Every structure is written in structure tokens, then in C-alpha cells.
Amino acid sequence: MSAYSETTVWLIIAALGCGTYLVRLSFLGILGNRDLPEWVLRHLRYTPVAILPALITPLVLWPQATGGALDAPRLSAAIVALSVGVWRKNAIAAVFAGMATLYGVGHFLG
């Protein structure tokens, strides 16, 4: 089924584990006790704002559950979550509003 032997798979897993450890060590171990420059901190503040839409947008516009077709429950849940997030300035309220809309609209549309 797989073109890789069991030994190769374990070597790849070990190499990826070492790579992950070294990347985390570069921030936590080497820079952990030092203050970062202000321009780095300013850019790091925008990381969640950039990552969350990048993770969510493909799930809303091309969901696997529908074979990539646009889906009314997911689209309406995204619109409600975005609206509640902008209105209330509360991420938890936006998540719960989006979940309630997804399940509610999914239940009523079948």
C-alpha cells in the first residue's frame, strides 16, 4: 500500500520531530530570556489575525463534506460568526454564535 518501508517511515518521523524541536528551541531556548525588538512584537500581534482566516476560509468556501460545493449552513455560520465578532468584539461569542447557526441551519435545511 505504501512505497515506504517501516524503517523509512520511522526515520522520517524522527527527522520531523528533531526539526520541530529545533524550531521551537530557536524561540524558547535561545530567545527566551531576551526582549524582542518592538518591530518584531508589533508584527507578531497580527499572527492570529492572519492565521485564523487562512484556516477557516477553505473550510467555508470548499468544504470536504459537500465535495467542494458551497454550502448554505457553513456560509451562514461564517457570516453570523463574523458579524457577532465584529459587533461584540468577543471571539468566544463569535465561535458559539457560528456553531449555533451551523447546527441550527443544518438541522432546518436537512
ChimeraX commands (.cxc) that place a marker at each C-alpha (Angstrom):
marker #1 position 0.00,0.00,0.00 radius 0.5
marker #1 position 2.83,2.40,0.86 radius 0.5
marker #1 position 6.01,2.94,-1.11 radius 0.5
marker #1 position 8.00,3.49,2.10 radius 0.5
marker #1 position 9.36,0.77,4.34 radius 0.5
marker #1 position 8.66,0.78,8.07 radius 0.5
marker #1 position 12.22,1.91,8.81 radius 0.5
marker #1 position 11.93,4.82,6.39 radius 0.5
marker #1 position 8.68,5.96,7.97 radius 0.5
marker #1 position 10.24,5.94,11.44 radius 0.5
marker #1 position 13.30,7.84,10.17 radius 0.5
marker #1 position 11.02,10.48,8.64 radius 0.5
marker #1 position 9.06,10.77,11.90 radius 0.5
marker #1 position 12.30,11.15,13.89 radius 0.5
marker #1 position 13.66,13.76,11.46 radius 0.5
marker #1 position 10.43,15.77,11.61 radius 0.5
marker #1 position 10.46,15.54,15.42 radius 0.5
marker #1 position 14.04,16.86,15.54 radius 0.5
marker #1 position 13.15,19.65,13.12 radius 0.5
marker #1 position 10.16,20.67,15.23 radius 0.5
marker #1 position 12.28,20.62,18.37 radius 0.5
marker #1 position 14.96,22.82,16.77 radius 0.5
marker #1 position 12.41,25.36,15.53 radius 0.5
marker #1 position 10.85,25.63,18.98 radius 0.5
marker #1 position 14.27,25.76,20.62 radius 0.5
marker #1 position 15.21,28.74,18.46 radius 0.5
marker #1 position 12.42,30.78,20.03 radius 0.5
marker #1 position 12.13,29.36,23.52 radius 0.5
marker #1 position 15.68,28.32,24.31 radius 0.5
marker #1 position 17.75,30.92,22.54 radius 0.5
marker #1 position 15.45,33.96,22.60 radius 0.5
marker #1 position 13.56,33.01,25.76 radius 0.5
marker #1 position 15.41,35.33,28.13 radius 0.5
marker #1 position 15.85,38.24,25.74 radius 0.5
marker #1 position 13.48,41.05,24.90 radius 0.5
marker #1 position 12.39,41.09,21.28 radius 0.5
marker #1 position 12.63,44.31,19.31 radius 0.5
marker #1 position 9.47,46.40,19.18 radius 0.5
marker #1 position 9.03,45.90,15.42 radius 0.5
marker #1 position 9.02,42.10,15.89 radius 0.5
marker #1 position 6.44,42.30,18.67 radius 0.5
marker #1 position 4.29,44.59,16.52 radius 0.5
marker #1 position 4.33,42.06,13.68 radius 0.5
marker #1 position 3.69,39.09,15.97 radius 0.5
marker #1 position 0.49,40.74,17.21 radius 0.5
marker #1 position -1.05,40.20,13.77 radius 0.5
marker #1 position -0.24,36.48,13.58 radius 0.5
marker #1 position -3.60,35.20,14.94 radius 0.5
marker #1 position -5.47,37.64,12.72 radius 0.5
marker #1 position -3.68,36.23,9.69 radius 0.5
marker #1 position -3.78,32.54,10.64 radius 0.5
marker #1 position -7.44,32.17,11.62 radius 0.5
marker #1 position -8.91,33.36,8.30 radius 0.5
marker #1 position -6.37,31.24,6.43 radius 0.5
marker #1 position -7.58,28.16,8.31 radius 0.5
marker #1 position -11.30,28.92,8.16 radius 0.5
marker #1 position -11.82,30.26,4.62 radius 0.5
marker #1 position -11.14,26.98,2.76 radius 0.5
marker #1 position -13.44,25.12,5.17 radius 0.5
marker #1 position -16.26,27.55,4.43 radius 0.5
marker #1 position -15.82,28.02,0.68 radius 0.5
marker #1 position -14.72,24.49,-0.31 radius 0.5
marker #1 position -15.96,22.09,2.40 radius 0.5
marker #1 position -14.97,18.43,2.08 radius 0.5
marker #1 position -18.37,17.31,3.37 radius 0.5
marker #1 position -20.09,18.64,0.25 radius 0.5
marker #1 position -17.41,17.70,-2.25 radius 0.5
marker #1 position -16.21,21.28,-2.55 radius 0.5
marker #1 position -19.62,22.83,-3.28 radius 0.5
marker #1 position -20.69,25.95,-1.46 radius 0.5
marker #1 position -22.91,25.05,1.49 radius 0.5
marker #1 position -25.63,27.31,2.95 radius 0.5
marker #1 position -25.19,26.22,6.62 radius 0.5
marker #1 position -21.43,26.82,6.59 radius 0.5
marker #1 position -21.68,30.10,4.73 radius 0.5
marker #1 position -24.42,31.43,7.03 radius 0.5
marker #1 position -22.48,30.29,10.12 radius 0.5
marker #1 position -19.38,32.13,8.87 radius 0.5
marker #1 position -21.39,35.30,8.22 radius 0.5
marker #1 position -23.04,35.14,11.66 radius 0.5
marker #1 position -19.74,34.44,13.42 radius 0.5
marker #1 position -18.05,37.32,11.63 radius 0.5
marker #1 position -20.95,39.66,12.43 radius 0.5
marker #1 position -21.04,38.70,16.11 radius 0.5
marker #1 position -17.26,39.00,16.34 radius 0.5
marker #1 position -17.27,42.50,14.87 radius 0.5
marker #1 position -20.31,43.57,16.88 radius 0.5
marker #1 position -19.39,42.14,20.30 radius 0.5
marker #1 position -15.57,42.16,19.97 radius 0.5
marker #1 position -15.64,38.74,21.64 radius 0.5
marker #1 position -14.12,35.69,19.95 radius 0.5
marker #1 position -15.86,33.18,22.22 radius 0.5
marker #1 position -19.28,34.70,21.47 radius 0.5
marker #1 position -18.48,34.59,17.76 radius 0.5
marker #1 position -17.50,30.91,17.95 radius 0.5
marker #1 position -20.65,29.94,19.83 radius 0.5
marker #1 position -22.88,32.00,17.53 radius 0.5
marker #1 position -21.29,30.36,14.49 radius 0.5
marker #1 position -21.70,26.88,15.98 radius 0.5
marker #1 position -25.32,27.51,16.87 radius 0.5
marker #1 position -26.02,28.83,13.38 radius 0.5
marker #1 position -24.24,25.90,11.71 radius 0.5
marker #1 position -26.19,23.32,13.66 radius 0.5
marker #1 position -29.46,25.26,13.54 radius 0.5
marker #1 position -29.43,25.92,9.81 radius 0.5
marker #1 position -28.14,22.40,9.15 radius 0.5
marker #1 position -31.00,20.96,11.18 radius 0.5
marker #1 position -33.69,23.00,9.44 radius 0.5
marker #1 position -32.33,22.51,5.91 radius 0.5
marker #1 position -31.82,18.81,6.44 radius 0.5
marker link #1:1,2 radius 0.2
marker link #1:2,3 radius 0.2
marker link #1:3,4 radius 0.2
marker link #1:4,5 radius 0.2
marker link #1:5,6 radius 0.2
marker link #1:6,7 radius 0.2
marker link #1:7,8 radius 0.2
marker link #1:8,9 radius 0.2
marker link #1:9,10 radius 0.2
marker link #1:10,11 radius 0.2
marker link #1:11,12 radius 0.2
marker link #1:12,13 radius 0.2
marker link #1:13,14 radius 0.2
marker link #1:14,15 radius 0.2
marker link #1:15,16 radius 0.2
marker link #1:16,17 radius 0.2
marker link #1:17,18 radius 0.2
marker link #1:18,19 radius 0.2
marker link #1:19,20 radius 0.2
marker link #1:20,21 radius 0.2
marker link #1:21,22 radius 0.2
marker link #1:22,23 radius 0.2
marker link #1:23,24 radius 0.2
marker link #1:24,25 radius 0.2
marker link #1:25,26 radius 0.2
marker link #1:26,27 radius 0.2
marker link #1:27,28 radius 0.2
marker link #1:28,29 radius 0.2
marker link #1:29,30 radius 0.2
marker link #1:30,31 radius 0.2
marker link #1:31,32 radius 0.2
marker link #1:32,33 radius 0.2
marker link #1:33,34 radius 0.2
marker link #1:34,35 radius 0.2
marker link #1:35,36 radius 0.2
marker link #1:36,37 radius 0.2
marker link #1:37,38 radius 0.2
marker link #1:38,39 radius 0.2
marker link #1:39,40 radius 0.2
marker link #1:40,41 radius 0.2
marker link #1:41,42 radius 0.2
marker link #1:42,43 radius 0.2
marker link #1:43,44 radius 0.2
marker link #1:44,45 radius 0.2
marker link #1:45,46 radius 0.2
marker link #1:46,47 radius 0.2
marker link #1:47,48 radius 0.2
marker link #1:48,49 radius 0.2
marker link #1:49,50 radius 0.2
marker link #1:50,51 radius 0.2
marker link #1:51,52 radius 0.2
marker link #1:52,53 radius 0.2
marker link #1:53,54 radius 0.2
marker link #1:54,55 radius 0.2
marker link #1:55,56 radius 0.2
marker link #1:56,57 radius 0.2
marker link #1:57,58 radius 0.2
marker link #1:58,59 radius 0.2
marker link #1:59,60 radius 0.2
marker link #1:60,61 radius 0.2
marker link #1:61,62 radius 0.2
marker link #1:62,63 radius 0.2
marker link #1:63,64 radius 0.2
marker link #1:64,65 radius 0.2
marker link #1:65,66 radius 0.2
marker link #1:66,67 radius 0.2
marker link #1:67,68 radius 0.2
marker link #1:68,69 radius 0.2
marker link #1:69,70 radius 0.2
marker link #1:70,71 radius 0.2
marker link #1:71,72 radius 0.2
marker link #1:72,73 radius 0.2
marker link #1:73,74 radius 0.2
marker link #1:74,75 radius 0.2
marker link #1:75,76 radius 0.2
marker link #1:76,77 radius 0.2
marker link #1:77,78 radius 0.2
marker link #1:78,79 radius 0.2
marker link #1:79,80 radius 0.2
marker link #1:80,81 radius 0.2
marker link #1:81,82 radius 0.2
marker link #1:82,83 radius 0.2
marker link #1:83,84 radius 0.2
marker link #1:84,85 radius 0.2
marker link #1:85,86 radius 0.2
marker link #1:86,87 radius 0.2
marker link #1:87,88 radius 0.2
marker link #1:88,89 radius 0.2
marker link #1:89,90 radius 0.2
marker link #1:90,91 radius 0.2
marker link #1:91,92 radius 0.2
marker link #1:92,93 radius 0.2
marker link #1:93,94 radius 0.2
marker link #1:94,95 radius 0.2
marker link #1:95,96 radius 0.2
marker link #1:96,97 radius 0.2
marker link #1:97,98 radius 0.2
marker link #1:98,99 radius 0.2
marker link #1:99,100 radius 0.2
marker link #1:100,101 radius 0.2
marker link #1:101,102 radius 0.2
marker link #1:102,103 radius 0.2
marker link #1:103,104 radius 0.2
marker link #1:104,105 radius 0.2
marker link #1:105,106 radius 0.2
marker link #1:106,107 radius 0.2
marker link #1:107,108 radius 0.2
marker link #1:108,109 radius 0.2
marker link #1:109,110 radius 0.2
view
